[in-house]
């Protein structure tokens, strides 16, 4: 199967809600078993909260800073970022064209090392 982030960007933003007051900038692209693939392209602020599964971000476009717990990491297109389940994280100071794939998988609470 093939997926294009541009196809999903064309469907965003989804309607605003309490958490994402300027519209929802993530969309489910594909689901298979415990694996979920999304496109995430926040605008202005990243309001996400910790997730219950492990996750990988694959940065498709843009650059900025990724904050995992209290550690800041510069990122750019082509980078991959791992987040263990339950860990606070967010994107900051990201470019206007920022888009990332995000893959969630595995058991609730994350996989053991």
C-alpha atoms as an extended CHARMM CRD file, in Angstrom:
* protein
*
       113  EXT
         1         1  UNK       CA              0.0000000000        0.0000000000        0.0000000000  PROA      1               0.0000000000
         2         2  UNK       CA              1.0730000000        3.5620000000       -0.6010000000  PROA      2               0.0000000000
         3         3  UNK       CA              0.1610000000        6.6840000000        1.3660000000  PROA      3               0.0000000000
         4         4  UNK       CA              0.8440000000       10.3300000000        0.5450000000  PROA      4               0.0000000000
         5         5  UNK       CA              0.8510000000       12.9060000000        3.3240000000  PROA      5               0.0000000000
         6         6  UNK       CA             -0.3980000000       15.5120000000        0.8450000000  PROA      6               0.0000000000
         7         7  UNK       CA             -3.6480000000       13.5610000000        0.3830000000  PROA      7               0.0000000000
         8         8  UNK       CA             -4.2540000000       13.7890000000        4.1300000000  PROA      8               0.0000000000
         9         9  UNK       CA             -3.1460000000       17.4360000000        4.4320000000  PROA      9               0.0000000000
        10        10  UNK       CA             -5.8440000000       18.2850000000        1.8880000000  PROA      10              0.0000000000
        11        11  UNK       CA             -8.4330000000       16.9800000000        4.3920000000  PROA      11              0.0000000000
        12        12  UNK       CA             -7.1710000000       19.1160000000        7.2900000000  PROA      12              0.0000000000
        13        13  UNK       CA             -7.8820000000       20.8220000000        9.5170000000  PROA      13              0.0000000000
        14        14  UNK       CA            -10.6380000000       18.6970000000       10.9830000000  PROA      14              0.0000000000
        15        15  UNK       CA            -13.2140000000       20.5780000000       13.0970000000  PROA      15              0.0000000000
        16        16  UNK       CA            -11.9330000000       22.2680000000       16.2380000000  PROA      16              0.0000000000
        17        17  UNK       CA            -12.5540000000       20.7460000000       19.6560000000  PROA      17              0.0000000000
        18        18  UNK       CA            -11.7510000000       21.6430000000       23.2650000000  PROA      18              0.0000000000
        19        19  UNK       CA             -8.1510000000       20.4700000000       22.9900000000  PROA      19              0.0000000000
        20        20  UNK       CA             -7.4490000000       21.7690000000       19.4650000000  PROA      20              0.0000000000
        21        21  UNK       CA             -9.2950000000       25.0960000000       19.3540000000  PROA      21              0.0000000000
        22        22  UNK       CA             -7.8340000000       26.1130000000       15.9680000000  PROA      22              0.0000000000
        23        23  UNK       CA             -8.7740000000       22.8460000000       14.2760000000  PROA      23              0.0000000000
        24        24  UNK       CA             -7.4150000000       19.3120000000       14.4580000000  PROA      24              0.0000000000
        25        25  UNK       CA             -4.2020000000       18.8390000000       12.5060000000  PROA      25              0.0000000000
        26        26  UNK       CA             -3.7930000000       15.0770000000       12.7440000000  PROA      26              0.0000000000
        27        27  UNK       CA             -5.6330000000       12.4380000000       10.7880000000  PROA      27              0.0000000000
        28        28  UNK       CA             -5.6810000000        8.6520000000       10.7530000000  PROA      28              0.0000000000
        29        29  UNK       CA             -4.1480000000        7.3160000000        7.5420000000  PROA      29              0.0000000000
        30        30  UNK       CA             -4.1390000000        3.5520000000        8.1590000000  PROA      30              0.0000000000
        31        31  UNK       CA             -4.7720000000        1.0250000000       10.9010000000  PROA      31              0.0000000000
        32        32  UNK       CA             -3.6730000000       -2.6210000000       11.0780000000  PROA      32              0.0000000000
        33        33  UNK       CA             -3.8230000000       -4.6050000000       14.3280000000  PROA      33              0.0000000000
        34        34  UNK       CA             -2.2190000000       -2.5050000000       17.0670000000  PROA      34              0.0000000000
        35        35  UNK       CA             -0.4420000000       -0.2860000000       14.5140000000  PROA      35              0.0000000000
        36        36  UNK       CA             -1.8740000000        3.1230000000       13.6630000000  PROA      36              0.0000000000
        37        37  UNK       CA             -0.3970000000        5.4910000000       11.0640000000  PROA      37              0.0000000000
        38        38  UNK       CA             -1.2990000000        9.1800000000       11.2380000000  PROA      38              0.0000000000
        39        39  UNK       CA             -0.2590000000       12.4110000000        9.5910000000  PROA      39              0.0000000000
        40        40  UNK       CA              0.4060000000       15.1960000000       12.0990000000  PROA      40              0.0000000000
        41        41  UNK       CA              0.8700000000       18.7950000000       10.9740000000  PROA      41              0.0000000000
        42        42  UNK       CA              0.2050000000       21.1450000000       13.8990000000  PROA      42              0.0000000000
        43        43  UNK       CA             -0.2170000000       24.8340000000       13.2510000000  PROA      43              0.0000000000
        44        44  UNK       CA              0.9830000000       27.4560000000       15.7410000000  PROA      44              0.0000000000
        45        45  UNK       CA              1.0590000000       25.1760000000       18.8460000000  PROA      45              0.0000000000
        46        46  UNK       CA              1.3390000000       21.4720000000       19.5560000000  PROA      46              0.0000000000
        47        47  UNK       CA             -1.2930000000       20.6360000000       22.1690000000  PROA      47              0.0000000000
        48        48  UNK       CA             -0.7370000000       16.8620000000       22.3180000000  PROA      48              0.0000000000
        49        49  UNK       CA             -0.6420000000       14.8860000000       25.5440000000  PROA      49              0.0000000000
        50        50  UNK       CA              1.2180000000       11.6130000000       26.2830000000  PROA      50              0.0000000000
        51        51  UNK       CA              0.0140000000        8.5400000000       24.4100000000  PROA      51              0.0000000000
        52        52  UNK       CA             -0.5910000000        5.0450000000       25.7430000000  PROA      52              0.0000000000
        53        53  UNK       CA              1.4710000000        3.2900000000       23.0330000000  PROA      53              0.0000000000
        54        54  UNK       CA              5.0610000000        3.6260000000       21.8650000000  PROA      54              0.0000000000
        55        55  UNK       CA              5.3950000000        5.9120000000       18.8570000000  PROA      55              0.0000000000
        56        56  UNK       CA              7.7310000000        6.8890000000       16.0570000000  PROA      56              0.0000000000
        57        57  UNK       CA              7.6750000000       10.1930000000       14.1950000000  PROA      57              0.0000000000
        58        58  UNK       CA              9.1100000000       10.3740000000       10.6730000000  PROA      58              0.0000000000
        59        59  UNK       CA              9.5310000000       14.0440000000        9.7720000000  PROA      59              0.0000000000
        60        60  UNK       CA              8.4170000000       14.5560000000        6.1660000000  PROA      60              0.0000000000
        61        61  UNK       CA              8.7500000000       18.3400000000        5.9260000000  PROA      61              0.0000000000
        62        62  UNK       CA             10.0110000000       21.2200000000        8.0030000000  PROA      62              0.0000000000
        63        63  UNK       CA             12.2160000000       21.6680000000       11.0470000000  PROA      63              0.0000000000
        64        64  UNK       CA             12.0410000000       22.7740000000       14.6790000000  PROA      64              0.0000000000
        65        65  UNK       CA             12.5690000000       21.5360000000       18.2030000000  PROA      65              0.0000000000
        66        66  UNK       CA             11.1940000000       18.3640000000       19.7410000000  PROA      66              0.0000000000
        67        67  UNK       CA             10.8000000000       18.2680000000       23.5160000000  PROA      67              0.0000000000
        68        68  UNK       CA             10.7970000000       14.8100000000       25.1360000000  PROA      68              0.0000000000
        69        69  UNK       CA             10.2410000000       15.1480000000       28.8590000000  PROA      69              0.0000000000
        70        70  UNK       CA             12.7650000000       17.9740000000       29.5310000000  PROA      70              0.0000000000
        71        71  UNK       CA             15.1960000000       17.2800000000       26.7000000000  PROA      71              0.0000000000
        72        72  UNK       CA             15.2290000000       19.5120000000       23.5790000000  PROA      72              0.0000000000
        73        73  UNK       CA             16.1730000000       17.9570000000       20.2600000000  PROA      73              0.0000000000
        74        74  UNK       CA             16.5410000000       19.8590000000       16.9790000000  PROA      74              0.0000000000
        75        75  UNK       CA             14.8720000000       18.0720000000       14.0750000000  PROA      75              0.0000000000
        76        76  UNK       CA             14.5370000000       18.4490000000       10.3110000000  PROA      76              0.0000000000
        77        77  UNK       CA             12.9520000000       16.6210000000        7.3830000000  PROA      77              0.0000000000
        78        78  UNK       CA             14.2460000000       13.0770000000        7.1540000000  PROA      78              0.0000000000
        79        79  UNK       CA             14.6760000000       12.5980000000       10.9120000000  PROA      79              0.0000000000
        80        80  UNK       CA             12.9660000000        9.9030000000       12.9990000000  PROA      80              0.0000000000
        81        81  UNK       CA             12.0250000000       10.4420000000       16.6500000000  PROA      81              0.0000000000
        82        82  UNK       CA             11.0490000000        7.7420000000       19.1690000000  PROA      82              0.0000000000
        83        83  UNK       CA              8.7470000000        8.3270000000       22.1550000000  PROA      83              0.0000000000
        84        84  UNK       CA              8.1110000000        5.6260000000       24.7640000000  PROA      84              0.0000000000
        85        85  UNK       CA              4.4830000000        5.2440000000       25.8300000000  PROA      85              0.0000000000
        86        86  UNK       CA              3.3580000000        7.7040000000       28.4960000000  PROA      86              0.0000000000
        87        87  UNK       CA              6.2240000000       10.1830000000       28.1140000000  PROA      87              0.0000000000
        88        88  UNK       CA              5.3550000000       13.8980000000       27.8110000000  PROA      88              0.0000000000
        89        89  UNK       CA              6.4710000000       15.3320000000       24.4620000000  PROA      89              0.0000000000
        90        90  UNK       CA              5.6820000000       18.1010000000       21.9810000000  PROA      90              0.0000000000
        91        91  UNK       CA              6.9890000000       19.9750000000       18.9780000000  PROA      91              0.0000000000
        92        92  UNK       CA              8.0420000000       23.6160000000       19.4600000000  PROA      92              0.0000000000
        93        93  UNK       CA              9.4140000000       26.4110000000       17.2850000000  PROA      93              0.0000000000
        94        94  UNK       CA              8.5230000000       24.4150000000       14.1760000000  PROA      94              0.0000000000
        95        95  UNK       CA              8.3920000000       25.8010000000       10.6580000000  PROA      95              0.0000000000
        96        96  UNK       CA              5.0770000000       26.6350000000        8.9770000000  PROA      96              0.0000000000
        97        97  UNK       CA              5.5040000000       23.7050000000        6.5720000000  PROA      97              0.0000000000
        98        98  UNK       CA              6.0660000000       21.0780000000        9.3170000000  PROA      98              0.0000000000
        99        99  UNK       CA              4.4980000000       17.6670000000        8.5960000000  PROA      99              0.0000000000
       100       100  UNK       CA              5.3100000000       14.3330000000       10.2120000000  PROA      100             0.0000000000
       101       101  UNK       CA              4.1190000000       10.7750000000        9.9440000000  PROA      101             0.0000000000
       102       102  UNK       CA              3.4620000000        9.1800000000       13.3310000000  PROA      102             0.0000000000
       103       103  UNK       CA              3.2490000000        5.4410000000       13.9480000000  PROA      103             0.0000000000
       104       104  UNK       CA              1.7120000000        4.0460000000       17.1390000000  PROA      104             0.0000000000
       105       105  UNK       CA              2.0500000000        0.3300000000       17.8760000000  PROA      105             0.0000000000
       106       106  UNK       CA              2.0970000000       -2.3690000000       20.4870000000  PROA      106             0.0000000000
       107       107  UNK       CA              0.5430000000       -2.9130000000       23.8630000000  PROA      107             0.0000000000
       108       108  UNK       CA             -0.9490000000       -0.1820000000       26.0250000000  PROA      108             0.0000000000
       109       109  UNK       CA              1.8550000000        1.0980000000       28.2420000000  PROA      109             0.0000000000
       110       110  UNK       CA              4.5420000000        0.3420000000       25.6390000000  PROA      110             0.0000000000
       111       111  UNK       CA              6.7960000000       -2.5950000000       24.9420000000  PROA      111             0.0000000000
       112       112  UNK       CA              9.4070000000       -3.7940000000       27.4040000000  PROA      112             0.0000000000
       113       113  UNK       CA             13.0600000000       -3.1130000000       26.5960000000  PROA      113             0.0000000000
